[in-house]
Amino acid sequence: MGWEALFSLASVLFCFGMMAFTRVSPDLITSAALTLLLLAGVVSPEQALAGFANQGMLTVAVLYVVVSGLTETGAVGWIGQTLLGRPRSIRHAQWRLMLPVAALSAFLNNTPVVAVFIPALQEWARRHRLQLSRLLIPLSFASIAGGTCTLIGSSTNLLVNGLMLEQSGSGLALFDLLWIGLPVSLAVLLFVLLMGGWLLPNRSSAMEEFADVRAYTVEMQVEAGSPLPGRSIDEAGLRQLPRLFLAEIEREGGVLPAVSSKERLQAGDRLLFVGARDSVVDLQRIHGLLPATNQLFKLNDERPERRFIEVVVSSRHPLVGRTVREGRFRNRYNAVIIALARNGERLDGKLGDQRLQAGDTLLLEARPSFLEQQRNAQDWLLISPVGESHPLQHERAPLALGIVLLMVVLVGLGWLSMLKGALLAAGLMILTRCTRGQVARRSPDWQVLVVIATSFGIGAALQQSGAALFVAQGLMGLAGGEPWLALTLVFGITALLTALATNNVAAVLMFPIALAAAQQLQVSLLPFAITIMVAASASFATPIGYQTNLMVYNAGGYRFQDFLRIGLPLTLLVGLVTLLLVPLVWPF
């Protein structure tokens, strides 16, 4: 083994150590390692940068744009309500999540499945007060496990099957892998459900740790023709938003002050809520609820163009002492008051009848230009945008879901590659205005994309330098003449290479070694090929082993050791299931 191989292995160990024991961003770590390999001449510039032109990386980038269309139209909420429902506990939530994800991943590329579910899961977790850190790793693991069930469930399965066709002229049918994929999927689901309580991190979000002490009062109206009329308060999800209280319902001139969770909504109901700002903003995103003020629809631009902005009224404000309606707030500022907070008090009556006081905090719906126009005005003590929050265009949600379904069908039938299907869907999202150009440009998570792209370069260094082949051949020498031991080593080495590089790189490196072992032992190649497929997909122990792990890594605020703690024993369990069943189904 030359110095290039030693340097490559040292670079990989550097990445592992930095990720495991520091808080340095993963994209900086992998970029630094790839830079060192490039400067040392272990990889050429073309090899180092090949990951940035890789179809898998580009597909993930384009899928962020597709997902922005689902997010901007509120379709992610539909996904959450339809597929995920209402969980009774965190374990029940994991079950409701993992089962459909594994089933979908058996027939679809798991990257778009995870990409679509991440925003839906974030909203679902917030609404039902669940720890997101206990859900995103199960999301990735379920998609990986489901991909082992069919030949098209993973690109690795297709790659190894292609190599088998080249060598022997025979391959696998679509559902042949179900004999091993189904037990592996069940093992993964049961392990996470039974052991997740101890092994998954339990971190509260910033919203839970730093509660908003301001109590906003907000009026919402049930829209006629929406899904809400006829549903109970509980079924509509209006009891689940954190730190938000439904104080009363105004209906046909009367008031229901003590609202039961079984009370059924009617079109035109005016709902008075009291609660935290972020939950008030979430109310604006529920399909079928509109701010009760009729001033909202008199603004001279479309709702998706507006922003939620928080302001604090100063003592010099010209409307202090006057009601919102008397002061003609909309005409003066081209903005509408969505909610009002005053010293934590609960305000009675309609917002339009409230007399403004110095120190009142208002949540406005306004054009983005409001910030520049009013930044230096003496009317306000504070002006602050509420993140990237803005009203959703629910009427385009069916169109956004239709575009995603079209992408899935075209890719599933093999008429388009995953990259071409994603590009088509992203273009349609922009053309149909399900998402806007500026939103699409901001949607990719560049940290995830950089880690994916640089990981390909590091994997190329392991392959080109001979480090991966040296390690694999050295360990295979331990097998002697025992087929089952050789199969065990094939699984272990493939899983190790998957953790170090990527699943496809591991499969490509291990196939010729497994072929040589099968020929030397004079046994069938098939059990070795099946084992490589499963082991290359067993990317549970590190976040860099599979791109879906990288996608949830940032979203869940995970640390490297979080994957190691639950992924290592899970990899051992999957290995045990594989090594017990594969020789029985596909004998040597």
C-alpha positions as CSV (number, residue, x, y, z in Angstrom):
1,M,0.0,0.0,0.0
2,G,1.5,3.3,-1.1
3,W,1.5,6.7,0.6
4,E,-1.5,7.8,-1.4
5,A,-3.6,5.0,0.1
6,L,-2.4,5.8,3.6
7,F,-3.1,9.5,3.1
8,S,-6.6,8.7,1.8
9,L,-7.3,6.5,4.9
10,A,-5.9,9.3,7.2
11,S,-8.3,11.8,5.5
12,V,-11.3,9.6,6.1
13,L,-10.3,9.1,9.8
14,F,-9.9,12.9,10.0
15,C,-13.4,13.4,8.8
16,F,-14.8,10.8,11.2
17,G,-12.9,12.3,14.2
18,M,-13.9,15.8,13.4
19,M,-17.6,14.9,13.0
20,A,-17.7,12.8,16.1
21,F,-15.8,15.0,18.5
22,T,-16.3,18.6,17.3
23,R,-19.2,20.9,16.4
24,V,-17.5,22.0,13.1
25,S,-20.0,22.0,10.2
26,P,-19.8,18.8,8.1
27,D,-19.5,20.6,4.8
28,L,-16.3,22.4,6.1
29,I,-14.9,19.1,7.3
30,T,-15.4,17.2,4.1
31,S,-14.3,20.2,2.0
32,A,-11.1,20.4,4.0
33,A,-10.4,16.7,3.6
34,L,-11.0,16.9,-0.2
35,T,-8.8,20.0,-0.4
36,L,-5.9,18.1,1.2
37,L,-6.3,15.1,-1.1
38,L,-6.3,17.5,-4.1
39,L,-3.2,19.4,-2.9
40,A,-1.4,16.1,-2.2
41,G,-2.1,14.9,-5.7
42,V,-4.1,11.8,-4.6
43,V,-7.0,12.9,-6.8
44,S,-7.0,15.1,-9.9
45,P,-9.1,18.3,-10.1
46,E,-11.5,16.4,-12.3
47,Q,-12.0,13.6,-9.8
48,A,-12.3,16.0,-6.9
49,L,-15.0,18.1,-8.6
50,A,-16.8,15.2,-10.2
51,G,-19.2,15.0,-7.3
52,F,-20.5,18.5,-8.1
53,A,-21.7,17.2,-11.5
54,N,-22.9,13.9,-10.2
55,Q,-26.6,13.2,-11.1
56,G,-27.4,12.1,-7.6
57,M,-26.2,15.4,-6.1
58,L,-27.9,17.5,-8.8
59,T,-31.2,15.5,-8.3
60,V,-31.2,16.3,-4.6
61,A,-30.6,20.0,-5.4
62,V,-33.5,20.1,-7.9
63,L,-35.8,18.2,-5.6
64,Y,-35.5,21.0,-3.1
65,V,-37.1,23.3,-5.7
66,V,-39.9,20.7,-6.2
67,V,-40.5,20.5,-2.5
68,S,-40.7,24.3,-2.2
69,G,-43.8,24.0,-4.5
70,L,-45.4,21.6,-2.0
71,T,-44.4,23.9,0.9
72,E,-45.6,27.2,-0.7
73,T,-49.0,25.7,-1.5
74,G,-49.5,24.0,1.8
75,A,-49.6,20.6,0.2
76,V,-47.2,19.3,2.8
77,G,-50.0,19.8,5.4
78,W,-52.2,17.6,3.2
79,I,-49.5,14.9,3.2
80,G,-49.2,15.0,7.0
81,Q,-53.0,14.8,7.6
82,T,-53.6,12.1,5.0
83,L,-50.6,9.7,5.5
84,L,-49.5,10.5,9.1
85,G,-52.8,11.3,10.8
86,R,-52.9,12.0,14.6
87,P,-50.4,10.1,16.7
88,R,-51.1,9.0,20.2
89,S,-47.5,8.8,21.3
90,I,-44.0,9.2,19.9
91,R,-43.8,5.5,19.2
92,H,-47.1,5.5,17.5
93,A,-45.9,8.5,15.4
94,Q,-42.8,6.6,14.4
95,W,-44.9,3.7,13.3
96,R,-47.3,5.9,11.3
97,L,-44.3,7.5,9.6
98,M,-42.1,4.5,8.9
99,L,-44.6,2.1,7.5
100,P,-45.8,4.3,4.5
101,V,-42.2,5.6,3.9
102,A,-40.8,2.0,3.6
103,A,-43.7,1.0,1.3
104,L,-43.2,4.0,-1.0
105,S,-39.4,3.5,-1.0
106,A,-39.8,0.0,-2.3
107,F,-41.0,1.4,-5.6
108,L,-39.7,4.9,-5.7
109,N,-36.2,6.4,-5.4
110,N,-35.9,7.1,-1.7
111,T,-34.3,10.6,-2.2
112,P,-37.6,12.2,-3.4
113,V,-39.6,10.3,-0.8
114,V,-37.4,11.8,2.0
115,A,-37.3,15.2,0.3
116,V,-41.1,15.4,0.3
117,F,-41.6,14.0,3.8
118,I,-39.1,16.3,5.6
119,P,-41.2,19.5,5.4
120,A,-44.4,17.6,6.0
121,L,-42.8,16.0,9.1
122,Q,-41.6,19.3,10.4
123,E,-45.1,20.7,10.3
124,W,-46.6,17.5,11.7
125,A,-44.2,17.4,14.6
126,R,-44.8,21.0,15.5
127,R,-48.6,20.7,15.3
128,H,-48.6,17.5,17.5
129,R,-45.8,18.6,19.8
130,L,-43.4,15.8,18.9
131,Q,-39.6,15.9,19.1
132,L,-38.4,16.2,15.5
133,S,-35.1,14.6,16.5
134,R,-36.9,11.3,17.2
135,L,-38.6,11.2,13.8
136,L,-36.1,12.3,11.1
137,I,-33.6,9.4,11.6
138,P,-36.5,6.9,11.5
139,L,-37.6,8.6,8.3
140,S,-34.2,8.0,6.6
141,F,-33.8,4.5,8.0
142,A,-37.3,3.5,6.8
143,S,-36.6,4.7,3.3
144,I,-33.3,2.8,3.2
145,A,-34.9,-0.4,4.5
146,G,-37.8,-0.1,2.0
147,G,-35.4,0.2,-0.9
148,T,-34.1,-3.3,-0.2
149,C,-37.5,-4.9,-1.0
150,T,-37.5,-4.7,-4.8
151,L,-35.0,-4.5,-7.6
152,I,-36.0,-0.9,-8.4
153,G,-36.0,0.2,-4.8
154,S,-32.4,1.3,-4.8
155,S,-29.9,2.3,-7.5
156,T,-27.4,-0.1,-5.7
157,N,-29.7,-3.1,-6.5
158,L,-29.9,-2.2,-10.1
159,L,-26.1,-1.6,-10.2
160,V,-25.2,-5.0,-8.7
161,N,-27.9,-6.7,-10.9
162,G,-26.2,-5.2,-13.9
163,L,-22.8,-6.5,-12.8
164,M,-24.4,-10.0,-12.4
165,L,-25.9,-9.9,-15.9
166,E,-22.4,-9.1,-17.3
167,Q,-20.8,-12.0,-15.5
168,S,-23.4,-14.7,-15.7
169,G,-26.0,-13.6,-18.1
170,S,-28.8,-14.0,-15.5
171,G,-30.2,-11.5,-13.0
172,L,-33.1,-10.9,-10.6
173,A,-36.8,-10.3,-11.1
174,L,-38.6,-7.3,-9.7
175,F,-39.8,-8.9,-6.5
176,D,-37.0,-11.6,-5.9
177,L,-35.4,-9.4,-3.2
178,L,-38.7,-9.4,-1.2
179,W,-37.5,-12.6,0.5
180,I,-34.7,-10.6,2.2
181,G,-36.0,-7.0,1.9
182,L,-39.2,-7.7,3.9
183,P,-37.5,-9.3,6.9
184,V,-34.8,-6.5,6.9
185,S,-37.5,-3.8,6.8
186,L,-39.4,-5.4,9.6
187,A,-36.2,-5.7,11.6
188,V,-35.4,-2.0,11.1
189,L,-39.0,-0.9,12.0
190,L,-39.2,-3.0,15.1
191,F,-35.7,-2.1,16.3
192,V,-36.4,1.7,16.0
193,L,-39.8,1.3,17.7
194,L,-38.4,-0.8,20.6
195,M,-35.0,0.8,21.0
196,G,-35.6,4.3,19.7
197,G,-36.6,5.5,23.2
198,W,-33.1,4.9,24.4
199,L,-31.0,5.4,21.3
200,L,-32.6,8.3,19.5
201,P,-31.7,11.8,20.7
202,N,-34.4,13.7,22.6
203,R,-33.7,17.4,21.9
204,S,-36.3,20.1,22.2
205,S,-36.5,22.7,19.5
206,A,-35.6,26.4,20.1
207,M,-39.3,27.2,20.1
208,E,-40.0,24.8,23.0
209,E,-36.9,25.9,25.0
210,F,-37.5,29.6,24.6
211,A,-41.3,30.1,24.9
212,D,-42.8,33.2,23.5
213,V,-44.2,35.0,26.5
214,R,-46.4,37.3,24.4
215,A,-50.0,36.2,24.1
216,Y,-51.4,37.3,20.8
217,T,-55.1,37.6,20.2
218,V,-56.2,36.6,16.7
219,E,-59.5,36.2,14.9
220,M,-59.9,33.5,12.2
221,Q,-62.9,32.7,10.0
222,V,-63.9,29.2,8.7
223,E,-64.0,29.4,4.9
224,A,-67.0,28.1,3.1
225,G,-66.2,25.3,0.7
226,S,-63.0,24.4,2.5
227,P,-62.4,21.0,4.2
228,L,-63.1,22.4,7.7
229,P,-66.9,22.8,7.9
230,G,-68.3,19.6,9.4
231,R,-65.1,18.7,11.2
232,S,-64.7,18.8,15.0
233,I,-62.1,21.1,16.6
234,D,-60.0,18.1,17.4
235,E,-60.2,16.6,13.8
236,A,-59.3,20.0,12.3
237,G,-56.0,20.0,14.4
238,L,-56.9,23.2,16.2
239,R,-56.1,21.8,19.6
240,Q,-52.6,20.5,18.8
241,L,-50.7,23.8,18.0
242,P,-48.3,24.5,20.9
243,R,-49.2,27.3,23.3
244,L,-52.3,28.3,21.4
245,F,-55.8,28.4,23.0
246,L,-59.1,28.6,21.3
247,A,-61.0,31.0,23.5
248,E,-64.4,31.2,21.9
249,I,-66.4,30.8,18.7
250,E,-68.7,33.5,17.4
251,R,-71.6,31.9,15.4
252,E,-74.7,33.5,14.0
253,G,-74.5,36.4,16.4
254,G,-74.0,34.2,19.5
255,V,-70.8,33.3,21.3
256,L,-69.6,29.8,22.5
257,P,-67.2,30.7,25.3
258,A,-66.2,27.1,26.5
259,V,-65.4,25.3,23.3
260,S,-65.4,21.5,23.4
261,S,-62.9,19.6,21.3
262,K,-65.9,17.7,19.9
263,E,-67.6,21.0,18.7
264,R,-68.1,20.8,14.9
265,L,-67.1,23.8,12.8
266,Q,-69.5,25.6,10.5
267,A,-68.8,27.8,7.5
268,G,-68.6,31.4,8.6
269,D,-67.6,30.6,12.2
270,R,-65.3,33.3,13.7
271,L,-62.7,31.7,16.0
272,L,-60.9,33.7,18.7
273,F,-57.4,32.3,19.5
274,V,-54.9,33.5,22.2
275,G,-51.4,32.2,22.0
276,A,-47.7,32.4,20.9
277,R,-46.6,34.2,17.7
278,D,-45.3,31.1,15.9
279,S,-48.5,29.3,16.4
280,V,-50.5,32.3,15.3
281,V,-48.4,32.2,12.1
282,D,-49.2,28.5,11.7
283,L,-52.9,29.3,11.9
284,Q,-52.5,31.3,8.7
285,R,-51.2,28.2,7.0
286,I,-54.2,26.0,7.7
287,H,-56.3,25.4,4.7
288,G,-59.8,26.6,5.4
289,L,-58.9,29.3,7.9
290,L,-58.7,33.0,6.9
291,P,-58.1,36.1,9.0
292,A,-61.5,37.4,10.0
293,T,-60.8,40.9,8.9
294,N,-62.3,41.8,5.5
295,Q,-59.5,44.4,5.1
296,L,-57.1,41.5,4.1
297,F,-58.6,41.2,0.6
298,K,-58.4,45.0,-0.1
299,L,-54.6,45.0,-0.2
300,N,-53.4,45.6,-3.7
301,D,-51.3,42.5,-4.3
302,E,-51.6,38.7,-4.0
303,R,-51.2,37.0,-0.6
304,P,-48.1,34.9,-1.6
305,E,-46.3,38.1,-2.3
306,R,-46.8,39.4,1.3
307,R,-44.9,38.8,4.5
308,F,-45.7,38.5,8.2
309,I,-44.1,41.4,10.1
310,E,-44.0,42.1,13.8
311,V,-44.1,45.7,15.0
312,V,-44.2,47.4,18.4
313,V,-46.3,50.6,18.6
314,S,-44.5,53.7,19.9
315,S,-46.0,56.5,22.1
316,R,-45.7,58.8,19.0
317,H,-47.9,56.6,16.9
318,P,-50.7,58.7,15.4
319,L,-53.3,56.0,16.1
320,V,-52.6,55.6,19.8
321,G,-56.0,56.0,21.6
322,R,-58.0,55.2,18.5
323,T,-59.4,51.9,17.3
324,V,-57.9,50.1,14.4
325,R,-61.1,50.7,12.4
326,E,-61.2,54.5,13.2
327,G,-57.6,55.0,12.3
328,R,-58.0,53.3,8.8
329,F,-54.9,51.3,9.5
330,R,-54.9,49.5,6.1
331,N,-55.2,52.7,4.1
332,R,-52.4,54.4,6.1
333,Y,-49.8,51.6,5.9
334,N,-51.1,49.2,3.2
335,A,-50.9,46.5,5.8
336,V,-53.5,44.5,7.9
337,I,-53.3,43.6,11.6
338,I,-53.5,39.8,11.9
339,A,-53.0,39.6,15.7
340,L,-52.4,41.9,18.7
341,A,-50.5,41.3,21.9
342,R,-50.7,43.5,25.0
343,N,-48.8,42.7,28.2
344,G,-49.9,39.1,28.1
345,E,-53.6,40.1,28.5
346,R,-56.5,38.4,26.8
347,L,-58.3,41.0,24.7
348,D,-62.1,40.9,24.4
349,G,-63.9,41.9,21.2
350,K,-62.9,42.2,17.6
351,L,-59.5,43.4,16.6
352,G,-61.0,46.2,14.6
353,D,-62.6,47.6,17.8
354,Q,-59.3,47.5,19.9
355,R,-57.9,50.9,20.8
356,L,-54.2,50.9,20.2
357,Q,-51.8,51.6,23.1
358,A,-48.1,52.4,23.2
359,G,-46.2,49.1,23.6
360,D,-48.8,47.0,21.8
361,T,-47.2,44.3,19.6
362,L,-48.9,43.8,16.3
363,L,-48.5,41.0,13.8
364,L,-49.0,42.4,10.3
365,E,-49.6,41.0,6.9
366,A,-47.9,43.4,4.5
367,R,-45.8,43.8,1.4
368,P,-42.0,43.3,1.8
369,S,-41.5,47.0,1.0
370,F,-43.2,47.8,4.3
371,L,-39.8,47.1,6.1
372,E,-37.9,49.7,4.1
373,Q,-40.7,52.3,4.1
374,Q,-41.2,52.1,7.8
375,R,-37.8,51.2,9.2
376,N,-37.0,54.8,10.3
377,A,-40.5,55.9,11.1
378,Q,-41.2,57.1,14.6
379,D,-44.5,55.2,14.7
380,W,-42.7,52.0,15.8
381,L,-40.3,51.0,18.5
382,L,-39.4,47.8,16.6
383,I,-40.0,46.3,13.2
384,S,-39.0,42.7,12.6
385,P,-39.9,40.2,9.8
386,V,-41.1,36.8,11.0
387,G,-38.5,34.7,9.4
388,E,-39.5,33.7,5.8
389,S,-43.1,33.2,6.8
390,H,-45.8,34.3,4.4
391,P,-49.4,33.3,3.5
392,L,-49.8,30.1,1.5
393,Q,-51.7,29.6,-1.8
394,H,-53.8,26.6,-0.8
395,E,-55.8,26.7,-4.1
396,R,-52.7,25.5,-6.0
397,A,-52.0,22.6,-3.6
398,P,-53.8,20.0,-5.8
399,L,-51.8,21.2,-8.8
400,A,-48.5,20.9,-6.8
401,L,-49.4,17.3,-5.8
402,G,-50.4,16.5,-9.4
403,I,-47.0,17.7,-10.6
404,V,-45.2,15.4,-8.0
405,L,-47.4,12.5,-9.0
406,L,-46.6,13.1,-12.7
407,M,-42.9,13.0,-11.8
408,V,-43.3,9.8,-9.9
409,V,-45.2,8.1,-12.7
410,L,-42.8,9.1,-15.4
411,V,-39.8,8.1,-13.4
412,G,-41.4,4.9,-12.2
413,L,-42.3,3.8,-15.7
414,G,-38.7,4.4,-16.8
415,W,-39.7,7.1,-19.3
416,L,-37.4,9.7,-17.6
417,S,-34.4,9.4,-15.3
418,M,-34.7,10.7,-11.8
419,L,-32.8,13.9,-12.7
420,K,-34.9,14.6,-15.8
421,G,-38.1,14.0,-13.9
422,A,-37.1,16.3,-11.1
423,L,-36.1,19.0,-13.6
424,L,-39.4,18.7,-15.3
425,A,-41.3,18.9,-12.0
426,A,-39.3,21.9,-10.8
427,G,-39.9,23.7,-14.0
428,L,-43.6,23.0,-13.8
429,M,-43.7,24.2,-10.2
430,I,-42.3,27.6,-11.3
431,L,-44.3,27.9,-14.5
432,T,-47.6,27.2,-12.7
433,R,-46.6,29.6,-9.9
434,C,-46.8,26.9,-7.2
435,T,-43.4,28.4,-6.2
436,R,-41.8,31.7,-7.1
437,G,-38.4,32.1,-8.6
438,Q,-36.9,33.8,-5.6
439,V,-38.2,31.1,-3.3
440,A,-36.8,28.4,-5.6
441,R,-33.4,30.0,-5.6
442,R,-33.3,29.9,-1.8
443,S,-34.7,26.4,-1.4
444,P,-31.6,24.2,-1.8
445,D,-29.7,23.3,1.4
446,W,-26.3,24.1,0.2
447,Q,-24.6,22.5,3.2
448,V,-26.1,19.1,2.4
449,L,-25.2,19.5,-1.3
450,V,-21.6,20.3,-0.5
451,V,-21.2,17.3,1.8
452,I,-22.7,15.0,-0.8
453,A,-20.5,16.4,-3.6
454,T,-17.3,16.3,-1.6
455,S,-18.0,12.8,-0.3
456,F,-17.9,11.5,-3.9
457,G,-14.4,13.0,-4.2
458,I,-13.2,11.4,-1.0
459,G,-14.7,8.1,-2.2
460,A,-12.8,8.4,-5.5
461,A,-9.6,8.9,-3.5
462,L,-10.2,5.6,-1.6
463,Q,-10.8,3.8,-4.9
464,Q,-8.1,5.4,-7.0
465,S,-5.4,5.1,-4.4
466,G,-6.1,1.4,-3.8
467,A,-6.9,1.9,-0.1
468,A,-10.4,0.4,-0.3
469,L,-9.2,-2.6,-2.3
470,F,-6.2,-3.2,0.0
471,V,-8.5,-3.3,3.1
472,A,-11.1,-5.5,1.4
473,Q,-8.6,-8.1,0.1
474,G,-6.8,-8.2,3.5
475,L,-10.0,-9.0,5.3
476,M,-11.2,-11.5,2.7
477,G,-8.0,-13.4,3.3
478,L,-9.2,-14.3,6.8
479,A,-12.2,-16.2,5.4
480,G,-10.1,-19.3,4.5
481,G,-12.3,-21.9,2.7
482,E,-15.5,-21.3,4.7
483,P,-18.4,-19.9,2.5
484,W,-20.5,-18.6,5.4
485,L,-17.4,-16.8,6.9
486,A,-16.6,-15.4,3.5
487,L,-20.2,-14.1,3.2
488,T,-19.9,-12.6,6.7
489,L,-16.8,-10.7,5.7
490,V,-18.4,-9.5,2.5
491,F,-21.2,-8.0,4.5
492,G,-18.9,-6.5,7.1
493,I,-16.5,-4.9,4.6
494,T,-19.3,-3.6,2.3
495,A,-21.1,-2.0,5.3
496,L,-17.7,-0.5,6.4
497,L,-17.1,0.9,2.9
498,T,-20.6,2.3,2.7
499,A,-20.0,4.1,6.0
500,L,-16.7,5.5,4.7
501,A,-17.8,6.4,1.1
502,T,-21.2,5.8,-0.5
503,N,-23.3,2.7,-1.2
504,N,-22.7,2.6,-4.9
505,V,-18.9,2.9,-4.5
506,A,-18.9,0.1,-1.9
507,A,-20.9,-2.1,-4.2
508,V,-18.6,-1.5,-7.2
509,L,-15.5,-2.2,-5.1
510,M,-16.8,-5.3,-3.4
511,F,-18.4,-7.1,-6.4
512,P,-15.1,-8.3,-8.1
513,I,-13.8,-9.4,-4.7
514,A,-17.0,-11.4,-4.0
515,L,-16.9,-12.8,-7.5
516,A,-13.3,-14.0,-6.9
517,A,-14.2,-15.5,-3.6
518,A,-17.2,-17.4,-5.1
519,Q,-15.0,-18.8,-7.9
520,Q,-12.3,-19.8,-5.4
521,L,-14.8,-21.5,-3.1
522,Q,-16.6,-23.0,-6.1
523,V,-20.0,-21.8,-4.9
524,S,-22.8,-19.7,-6.4
525,L,-22.3,-16.0,-6.9
526,L,-25.9,-15.2,-6.1
527,P,-25.8,-15.2,-2.3
528,F,-22.7,-12.9,-2.4
529,A,-24.4,-10.5,-4.8
530,I,-27.6,-10.3,-2.6
531,T,-25.5,-9.7,0.5
532,I,-23.7,-6.9,-1.2
533,M,-27.0,-5.3,-2.2
534,V,-28.3,-5.4,1.4
535,A,-24.9,-4.4,3.0
536,A,-24.4,-1.5,0.7
537,S,-27.9,-0.2,1.7
538,A,-27.2,-0.7,5.4
539,S,-26.0,2.9,5.7
540,F,-27.2,3.5,9.2
541,A,-24.0,4.1,11.2
542,T,-22.9,7.4,9.8
543,P,-24.6,10.5,8.2
544,I,-22.2,10.5,5.2
545,G,-23.0,6.9,4.1
546,Y,-26.2,7.7,2.3
547,Q,-27.7,10.9,1.0
548,T,-31.0,10.6,2.8
549,N,-29.0,10.5,6.1
550,L,-27.3,13.8,5.0
551,M,-30.7,15.3,4.2
552,V,-32.1,14.7,7.7
553,Y,-28.7,15.5,9.4
554,N,-29.1,19.2,9.2
555,A,-32.9,19.3,9.4
556,G,-32.9,17.4,12.7
557,G,-29.9,19.2,14.3
558,Y,-28.2,15.8,14.7
559,R,-24.6,15.1,15.8
560,F,-22.4,12.5,14.2
561,Q,-22.6,10.2,17.3
562,D,-26.4,10.2,17.1
563,F,-26.2,8.1,14.0
564,L,-23.4,5.9,15.4
565,R,-25.3,5.2,18.6
566,I,-28.4,3.8,16.9
567,G,-27.0,2.9,13.5
568,L,-24.2,0.6,14.7
569,P,-26.4,-1.9,16.5
570,L,-28.9,-1.7,13.8
571,T,-26.3,-2.5,11.2
572,L,-25.3,-5.6,13.2
573,L,-29.0,-6.6,13.4
574,V,-29.5,-6.3,9.7
575,G,-26.2,-8.2,9.1
576,L,-27.4,-11.0,11.4
577,V,-30.8,-11.2,9.5
578,T,-29.1,-11.2,6.2
579,L,-26.5,-13.8,7.0
580,L,-29.1,-16.2,8.4
581,L,-31.6,-15.8,5.6
582,V,-29.6,-15.3,2.4
583,P,-27.9,-18.8,2.4
584,L,-31.4,-20.4,3.1
585,V,-33.1,-18.6,0.2
586,W,-30.2,-18.6,-2.2
587,P,-28.0,-21.6,-1.3
588,F,-24.3,-21.7,-1.9
